Amino acid sequence: MRSYFLRRLLLIPPTIFGITVIVFAITRFVPGGPMERAIMEMQSVNVSAGVSGGSQSTGQQALSEEQLQQLREYYGFDKPWYQSYALWVSNVLQGDLGTSYRYNEPVWDIIQSRFPISIFYGVLTLIITYTVCIPLGIMKAIKHRTFIDNFSSILIFTGYAIPGYVLGALLVVFFAARMEWFPMGGFTSIAFDEFSTWGKVKDILWHAVLPLCSYLIGSFALVTLLMKNHLMDNLASDYIRTAVAKGVSFKQAVIGHALRNSLIPIATTFGQNIILLVGGSFLIETIFDINGFGLLGFTAILDRDYPIVMGVLLFSSILLLIGNMISDFLVAMVDPRVRFQ
């Protein structure tokens, strides 16, 4: 198994190279890039100056070739895309992800400032989801077609039918705007630095209630039904009936045999959910005014802020690949039949 994971680790660099080189090339050829946006902004300023000065000719003047060359050098479009990519890789290996076009700050500093927020919501979402959904799925499988199963299914499917960002908007309207039970948005209060340690914890949790409800509503149905359906399939298998016929209690058959096999699909998808630690949902973050990683990537795409786009892509790809390795490791732990050679 050690050699298998070592090979998987060695595959991460070429995979990252393939992902980043494709996206980097796309950013160089896609229309509406940062140069076009900068030219439009400069021309609009010239137009405004010409109108305010009472002259139309000033606003219609095109940018000089010298100005265009300065823009190309600033945005890195003065070299072929492969040379720019090689320069970007060289800087990344030195810990430099570039400078943001929009914020005019190092990309790493911007990403680093968003990490605590995204990790906070991502970790809480994963912990609450698996802590609640796995026992709930077990209970629904054992009490199939009872009142508890039917009632919980109604709640789960109702929640699954409501998108998280729609629920977030409703929660803000009713519980924040009308009831004033929770804040309208943000990660902390304005006077957060003046609170005590316990006061800061309560303030963060107070702000996190509504966003967490929006994050959790979609994942609850998936994990719960995945657990229930696979546990029911295993309970109907011959080896469970054989174990019960030999005198094993039903509780021992569920916990000792069926449950372990039912956790295999859960373990398979767990590693992929690692991306939630930083990905989040830009729609939910927009509704609750949370400056997280997802909103950062979304706004960077809209603003054609390619250094941030590449930085977000790099970290997301690394996390996804590491998550897949974690999934393989968990499957090997849960399923004794799996041996990676």
Steps between C-alpha positions, in 0.01 A plus 500: 500500500790731571630469144150566364460829685856595414415460133184703551706777656738495205204539265386824664761731335431389138125517565532851639716591200236376256217686675682830538651508151158452339334771709797735458482463122126565507551823694732623225258439214156559653345834390425775750824465692654751741660699217168549323336602826779746579477651150124540531539668840766739371293588195194560716706736716613683188143522377386642833783751497413600144133546581567699815744716306250560225702313235415164345832449321701438818278209600531331166878494494641147498774391736851544368720203419722590795203483738393166352852362546501612863170321554636183339806508725289565811264209433770271365367487144824622344636143484367179343266313732740211556777737611257675735394162637862396559557828684185442708611147594845630595344761728262246654789271587651796683176564689385793287151467350512842340319825569127551467386734224200617702637527854862576401614267781687169500267215411628286785411770756148528358446122498649466847255757637206294369623164633381526862144585395469224242666239720269593789182445299642203311611308810176569687296392196689170470488425873129573538408320177673171580426511873126537440442328165675168566300421818185631330559276197552198730178575688303543177631168366412309817158668533418489130141600412419603857376841605851614586631400159213658308498823701878547475486426125246779452726745681812383315349514152336834572837639601672341200249665264589846634834636370731623772515856369117519486477382860768753591298785349188387687688469828645849462156648428311331785751434779743788441298786351157444657562306821848647555610180671818473295726749319438584135842375395870514551733270688528709818355816650656844456609515864644145490845607627347649815337170608648254745616158383166337580321798351692458176407130484134579554510777241650270235248226574216754498600612152552139383154357577318613186786434254553152644132418451538597135817293458355192670160476335623340178757257642262356761287312247793360302697355792192377690347316206837364393544351846145367520486339156832320528426381852165360386670318211751345740230403751324311222819313401552129558793544738285702741222240496761229554651688795157545660418132440820398680392690810648844448265767633351746256682788670836323467424414136431864423794649688757227439427406142250707301605841630863462402415404143246782480766755592697426182305744275513758780877462517522525122333841490651641821831599349332680212314715750832642620457760228214640712761619748590782265251483215180588676222658298548844352121554492465431872807712573352782294166487683662503844785735402766242589841566348583136442703307247207424270398864465862597440529260207167605352575872512849436359346331195256785448776760537743300284741506793708214361768483772228431759326259261820300462566510875150377584527231232836384632381459859168343400674245278749404769222456755292291259792268423586463867132436572495215248800345674322531835197325348717210385660475843162498677365234262802282577438544874128420479512220243754225587465359148669804351874476473687758296800352324 
